Amino acid sequence: MILVRIRAALVLCCSVLVAGWSQNVLAATLCVSPSGSHGCYTTIGAAVAHASAMDVINVWPGTYKEDVVIGMPLSLIGAGAGASIIDATGLANGIFVDGFDNAGLSHVTIAGFTVKNANWEGVLVVSASDVTIRDNKITNNTKATAAFTGAPMGCPGQPAFELDETGDCGGGLHLIGVWDSTVSGNSITKNDDGILVSDESAASHDILILNNTVIDNPGECGIVMASHPPVGAIGSKHHGVFHITIDGNDVENNGVAVGGAGVGMFSDGNGQGRASQNVITHNKLVGNGLGGVALHSHVGPNFGLPADDMNGNVISGNYIAKNLADGDDTATGGTVGININSGGGGTPIHGTIISGNVITDEDIDIAFNTPAWVNIHLNDLRGGKVGVANVCTLDDPSCKGGIIASENYWGCPKGPGSHGCSTTSGPNVVFTPWLSKSATDDDHDHD
């Protein structure tokens, strides 16, 4: 009996090896060049149309005026962002990874391109997993004219799976209903949003956003996790954006024209949203329009509505400086580094961890407005003005929430309110004991 089992296991193992070997043998490498030389296709779209699952398409240097649609597992590899250029002037997108119309789409890599001049997104990925977007330059997209209207759809002609886009038409890179994926080493500039992660078609979760340069995207946020309504069900509970890690990115001068954060976590108010259990760590967040990090909920019990789930987010180890003020129902009353704000809806925001950040050159280093207690520790609050503010009085004079702000460094050894130190503002801020020296040992020049 034991011998039979061993033989069966060996047969199964050999079958798996043969299957894997066969897949590798069947995968092909195709090429694209503007001249069509060496047996290459002249357009990327033609190569994709002739490819099979798991093929590699190498794109030679040149400019390709296309909207490339990918609906199968493959790798699309350019010769480098300065060499292989997708110019989508007058077209919807530069590259569209379409899992909405190709259920189960997975295993797609896009690397080594400049993608520019699309009407909407430079790169759009919908309902797909195991997608890698790396080492690209995504620039000068979102060319279509848009205006803030308050409607759930903002850009005429956009597909039904893009909701809550009023005021912008997508941005540089937009991930909708994407999971188990990586965005790394890209330069993203002069779009509306830099990187937008949302949830209209499915939950977006378990995504790594690493070591990107996201600079000068004036119309919206640098990197944003936004919970939007499900396709065809505006007002319903949202799928959610969660388990996103944003690490090691340079995020500067975004959202300055309209108002957008360096990194944002938002729920739109068209139903119960979720932007929870995300990690924002080791980023440089400088000169952005709604603060370095902004978390906004706009619905909740104050309006007789279910609370959003904006819980369990981590903001740690970031350098934050010279950002602008938040406004409207999430107002801070001054320029702000981090703003955790329930807005008028009064959603309690629980379990936020804010630790090890260096914050300087702000009117308010960290602002809160939520009917819950929040813990912040081991931060360097170097702004020299308000280190921690409970701004709940702007919306609710009863101020049901509070802040445990012990074990922070307030810019000088003597603690909050001392000469040269940052101070506190608003009720229910506990700041003792404090640190007499920096918790971060941050000696780097960030300017």
C-alpha positions in Angstrom: 0.0 0.0 0.0 2.8 2.4 0.9 4.6 1.6 -2.4 1.4 2.3 -4.4 1.1 5.7 -2.7 4.7 6.6 -3.5 4.3 5.6 -7.1 1.1 7.7 -7.4 2.8 10.7 -5.8 5.7 10.4 -8.3 3.3 10.2 -11.3 1.5 13.4 -10.0 4.8 15.2 -9.5 6.0 14.3 -13.0 2.7 15.5 -14.4 3.1 18.9 -12.8 6.7 19.2 -14.0 5.7 18.3 -17.6 2.8 20.8 -17.5 5.1 23.6 -16.3 7.7 22.7 -18.9 5.1 22.7 -21.6 3.8 26.1 -20.6 7.4 27.6 -20.8 8.0 25.9 -24.2 4.7 27.3 -25.6 5.3 30.9 -24.4 6.8 33.0 -27.1 8.7 36.3 -27.4 7.3 38.8 -29.9 8.8 42.2 -30.9 7.5 45.5 -32.0 9.4 48.2 -33.9 8.2 51.2 -35.9 9.8 49.9 -39.1 8.7 46.3 -38.7 12.2 45.1 -39.2 13.5 41.7 -38.0 10.0 40.2 -38.2 8.6 42.6 -35.6 5.1 44.0 -35.6 4.8 47.7 -36.3 2.2 48.4 -33.6 1.9 47.2 -30.0 -1.7 46.5 -30.5 -1.0 44.1 -33.4 1.6 42.2 -31.2 -1.0 41.9 -28.4 -3.6 40.6 -30.9 -1.3 37.9 -32.1 0.1 37.0 -28.6 -0.9 34.0 -26.5 -1.1 33.7 -22.8 2.2 34.2 -21.0 4.0 35.6 -24.0 6.6 38.4 -23.8 6.3 41.4 -26.1 9.5 43.4 -26.4 8.9 46.9 -27.7 11.9 48.6 -29.4 12.6 52.3 -29.2 10.2 54.5 -31.0 6.9 56.4 -30.6 3.7 54.4 -30.8 0.4 56.4 -31.2 -1.9 53.8 -29.6 -4.4 52.9 -26.9 -3.1 49.4 -26.0 -5.7 47.1 -24.6 -4.5 43.9 -22.8 -6.9 41.1 -22.0 -4.6 38.1 -21.3 -1.6 37.2 -19.2 1.5 38.7 -20.8 4.6 40.9 -20.3 4.8 44.1 -22.2 8.4 45.3 -21.9 9.7 48.6 -23.4 13.3 49.6 -24.1 13.2 52.1 -21.3 11.1 55.1 -20.4 13.2 57.4 -22.6 13.1 55.1 -25.5 9.7 53.3 -25.9 7.0 56.0 -26.0 3.2 55.4 -26.1 1.6 58.7 -27.3 -2.1 58.5 -26.7 -3.1 61.9 -28.0 -6.8 62.0 -28.6 -7.3 58.5 -27.2 -8.9 57.2 -24.0 -5.8 55.6 -22.4 -2.3 54.8 -23.2 -2.5 51.2 -21.8 -5.7 49.5 -20.5 -5.4 46.2 -18.6 -9.0 45.0 -19.1 -10.1 42.4 -16.6 -13.6 43.9 -16.6 -14.3 42.3 -20.0 -11.8 39.4 -19.5 -12.8 37.8 -16.2 -10.0 36.3 -14.1 -7.2 38.3 -15.8 -3.9 37.9 -14.0 -0.1 37.9 -14.5 0.4 41.1 -16.5 3.6 43.1 -16.4 4.1 46.6 -18.0 7.7 48.0 -17.7 10.0 50.4 -19.5 7.7 52.9 -21.2 6.8 56.6 -21.3 3.0 56.8 -21.5 1.6 60.3 -22.3 -1.2 62.5 -23.5 -4.2 60.2 -22.9 -7.6 61.8 -22.5 -8.2 59.9 -19.3 -5.6 57.7 -17.6 -2.2 57.0 -18.9 -2.4 53.4 -17.5 -5.7 51.9 -16.4 -6.0 48.5 -14.7 -9.5 47.1 -13.9 -10.5 43.8 -12.2 -7.1 42.1 -12.4 -4.6 40.4 -10.1 -0.8 39.9 -10.1 -0.2 43.0 -12.2 3.2 44.7 -12.1 3.6 48.2 -13.3 7.3 49.2 -13.0 10.0 51.6 -14.3 7.7 53.7 -16.4 7.2 57.4 -16.9 3.5 58.3 -16.9 3.1 62.0 -17.8 0.8 64.7 -19.2 -2.3 62.5 -19.1 -5.9 63.5 -18.2 -6.3 65.8 -21.1 -10.1 65.7 -21.2 -11.8 68.8 -19.7 -13.6 68.2 -16.4 -15.3 70.2 -13.8 -16.4 69.5 -10.2 -20.2 69.0 -10.4 -21.0 66.7 -7.5 -22.4 64.0 -9.9 -21.1 60.4 -9.5 -19.6 60.5 -13.0 -17.5 63.3 -14.2 -16.2 62.7 -17.7 -18.5 62.2 -20.7 -17.7 58.9 -22.5 -15.9 57.2 -19.6 -16.9 53.6 -19.1 -19.5 52.6 -16.4 -16.8 51.2 -14.1 -15.4 54.7 -13.5 -17.5 56.4 -10.8 -17.0 59.5 -8.7 -14.5 61.1 -11.1 -15.9 64.6 -11.0 -13.2 67.2 -11.3 -10.7 64.9 -12.9 -10.7 62.3 -15.6 -8.6 59.6 -14.1 -5.0 60.6 -13.6 -1.7 59.0 -14.4 -2.2 55.4 -13.1 -5.6 54.1 -12.0 -6.2 50.7 -10.4 -9.9 49.7 -10.0 -10.7 46.4 -8.3 -7.0 45.2 -8.4 -5.3 42.9 -5.9 -2.0 41.1 -5.2 -0.2 43.6 -7.4 2.9 45.9 -7.4 3.6 49.4 -8.6 7.3 50.3 -8.3 9.9 52.6 -9.6 7.7 54.8 -11.8 7.9 58.5 -12.4 4.4 60.0 -12.5 4.0 63.7 -13.2 1.7 66.3 -14.7 -1.5 64.3 -14.6 -4.5 64.9 -12.3 -4.1 62.2 -9.7 -0.7 60.6 -9.7 -1.8 57.1 -8.5 -5.4 56.4 -7.8 -6.6 53.1 -6.2 -10.4 52.6 -6.1 -13.0 49.9 -5.8 -15.9 50.3 -8.3 -15.7 46.9 -9.9 -14.3 44.9 -6.9 -12.3 45.4 -3.7 -8.7 46.7 -4.2 -6.4 45.1 -1.8 -2.9 43.7 -1.1 -1.1 46.2 -3.4 2.5 47.4 -3.0 3.2 50.9 -4.1 6.9 51.3 -3.7 9.7 53.7 -4.6 7.8 55.8 -7.1 8.4 59.5 -7.8 5.0 61.2 -7.8 5.5 65.0 -8.4 3.6 67.9 -9.8 0.2 66.4 -10.4 -1.8 69.6 -9.8 -5.4 68.5 -10.1 -5.8 65.9 -7.5 -3.7 63.8 -5.0 -0.3 62.3 -5.4 -1.3 58.8 -4.2 -5.0 58.2 -3.2 -7.0 55.3 -1.9 -10.6 56.2 -2.7 -13.7 54.1 -1.9 -16.3 54.6 -4.6 -19.7 53.1 -5.2 -20.1 49.7 -6.9 -20.8 49.7 -10.6 -24.5 50.0 -11.1 -25.3 50.5 -7.4 -24.6 54.1 -6.4 -25.4 54.5 -2.7 -24.7 50.9 -1.8 -22.0 49.6 0.5 -18.6 49.9 -1.2 -16.2 47.0 -1.9 -13.4 48.7 -0.1 -9.7 49.6 -0.5 -7.6 47.8 2.1 -4.2 46.2 2.8 -2.4 48.7 0.5 1.3 49.5 1.4 2.7 52.8 0.3 6.4 52.8 1.0 9.4 54.8 0.0 7.8 57.1 -2.4 8.7 60.8 -3.2 5.4 62.6 -3.3 5.7 66.4 -3.8 3.7 69.3 -5.1 0.5 67.5 -5.9 -3.1 68.8 -5.6 -2.0 72.4 -5.4 -4.4 73.6 -8.1 -7.6 72.2 -6.8 -6.8 70.6 -3.5 -5.3 67.1 -3.1 -3.2 65.4 -0.5 0.2 63.9 -0.8 -1.4 60.6 0.2 -5.1 60.4 0.7 -7.6 57.9 2.1 -11.1 58.9 1.2 -14.7 57.7 1.2 -16.9 59.6 -1.2 -20.2 59.8 0.7 -22.2 57.8 -1.9 -22.8 54.9 0.4 -20.8 53.2 3.1 -17.2 53.3 2.2 -14.1 51.4 3.3 -10.4 52.6 3.3 -8.9 50.6 6.1 -5.8 48.7 7.3 -3.5 50.5 4.9 0.1 51.3 5.6 1.8 54.7 4.7 5.5 54.5 5.6 8.9 56.0 4.8 7.6 58.4 2.2 8.7 62.0 1.5 5.5 64.1 1.5 6.2 67.8 0.7 4.3 70.7 -0.7 1.0 69.0 -1.4 -2.4 70.6 -1.4 -4.5 69.0 1.5 -1.7 68.0 3.8 0.9 65.3 3.6 -1.6 62.6 4.6 -5.3 63.2 4.7 -8.1 60.8 5.7 -11.6 61.9 5.0 -15.0 60.4 5.8 -18.0 62.4 4.8 -21.0 60.3 6.0 -22.0 58.6 9.2 -24.4 58.7 12.2 -24.7 62.5 12.3 -26.7 62.1 9.0 -28.5 59.0 10.1 -26.3 56.9 7.9 -24.0 53.9 8.5 -20.4 54.7 9.5 -17.6 54.3 7.0 -14.8 51.9 7.8 -11.7 54.0 7.9 -10.1 52.0 10.7 -6.7 50.5 11.4 -4.5 52.6 9.1 -0.8 53.1 9.9 1.1 56.3 9.1 4.7 55.7 10.1 8.3 56.9 9.4 7.4 59.6 6.9 9.0 63.0 6.3 6.2 65.6 6.0 6.7 69.3 5.4 5.3 72.5 3.7 1.9 71.1 2.8 -1.3 73.2 2.5 -4.4 73.5 4.6 -7.5 71.2 4.4 -10.9 72.8 4.0 -14.7 72.3 3.7 -16.1 69.8 6.2 -12.6 68.5 7.0 -11.1 71.9 7.7 -7.9 72.2 9.8 -7.6 76.0 10.2 -4.1 76.1 8.9 -1.5 74.2 6.9 -1.3 70.6 8.0 1.0 67.6 8.0 -1.5 64.8 8.8 -5.3 65.3 9.0 -7.6 62.5 10.3 -11.1 63.8 9.9 -14.6 62.4 10.1 -16.1 65.5 8.5 -19.7 66.4 9.2 -20.9 62.8 9.2 -19.3 61.9 12.5 -17.9 58.4 11.5 -15.7 57.2 14.4 -12.2 56.4 13.1 -10.6 53.8 15.3 -7.1 52.2 15.5 -5.1 54.7 13.6 -1.4 54.4 14.3 0.8 57.5 13.8 4.4 56.9 14.8 7.9 57.9 14.0 7.1 60.7 11.6 9.1 63.9 11.2 6.8 66.8 10.6 8.0 70.4 10.1 7.0 73.7 8.4 3.3 73.3 9.1 0.8 75.4 11.1 -0.5 72.1 12.5 1.6 69.0 12.5 -1.2 66.5 13.2 -4.9 67.4 13.3 -7.8 65.2 14.4 -11.6 65.5 14.2 -13.3 62.2 15.0 -15.6 61.0 17.9 -13.0 58.4 19.0 -9.7 58.4 20.9 -6.5 58.3 18.8 -3.0 57.3 19.8 0.1 59.0 18.4 3.6 58.3 19.7 7.3 58.7 18.9 6.9 61.5 16.3 9.1 64.6 15.8 6.7 67.5 15.9 9.1 70.2 14.6 6.8 72.8 13.2 7.2 75.1 16.1 3.5 76.0 16.1 0.7 73.5 16.9 2.1 70.0 17.2 -1.2 68.3 17.8 -4.7 69.8 17.3 -8.1 68.4 18.1 -10.0 70.5 15.6 -13.4 68.9 16.4 -14.8 72.2 17.6 -14.9 73.3 14.0 -17.8 70.8 13.5 -19.0 69.6 16.9 -18.5 71.7 20.1 -19.2 68.7 22.3 -15.9 67.1 21.1 -16.5 63.4 22.0 -13.1 62.3 20.9 -9.5 62.8 22.1 -5.9 62.2 21.5 -3.3 60.3 23.5 -0.1 62.2 22.3 2.4 61.0 24.9 6.0 60.0 24.1 6.5 62.5 21.3 9.3 65.0 20.7 7.9 68.6 20.5 10.9 70.2 19.0 12.7 71.0 22.3 13.4 69.1 25.5 11.0 71.1 27.7 7.8 69.9 26.1 4.6 71.4 24.6 4.2 75.1 25.1 7.7 75.8 26.2 9.8 78.4 24.3 10.7 77.0 20.9 8.5 74.0 21.3 5.4 73.0 19.4 2.2 73.1 21.5 -1.3 71.6 21.5 -4.7 73.0 20.6 -8.2 72.0 21.4 -9.7 69.8 24.1 -8.9 66.2 25.2 -5.2 66.2 24.2 -3.0 64.2 26.6 0.7 64.9 26.0 2.6 63.7 29.1 5.1 62.2 29.3 7.0 63.7 26.4 10.4 62.9 24.9 13.3 65.2 25.6 15.1 64.3 22.3 14.2 63.1 18.9 12.7 59.6 18.6 13.7 59.3 15.0 17.4 60.1 15.0 16.7 61.8 11.7 19.9 63.5 10.5 19.2 63.5 6.8 18.7 66.6 4.7 15.3 66.4 3.1 15.4 69.7 1.3 
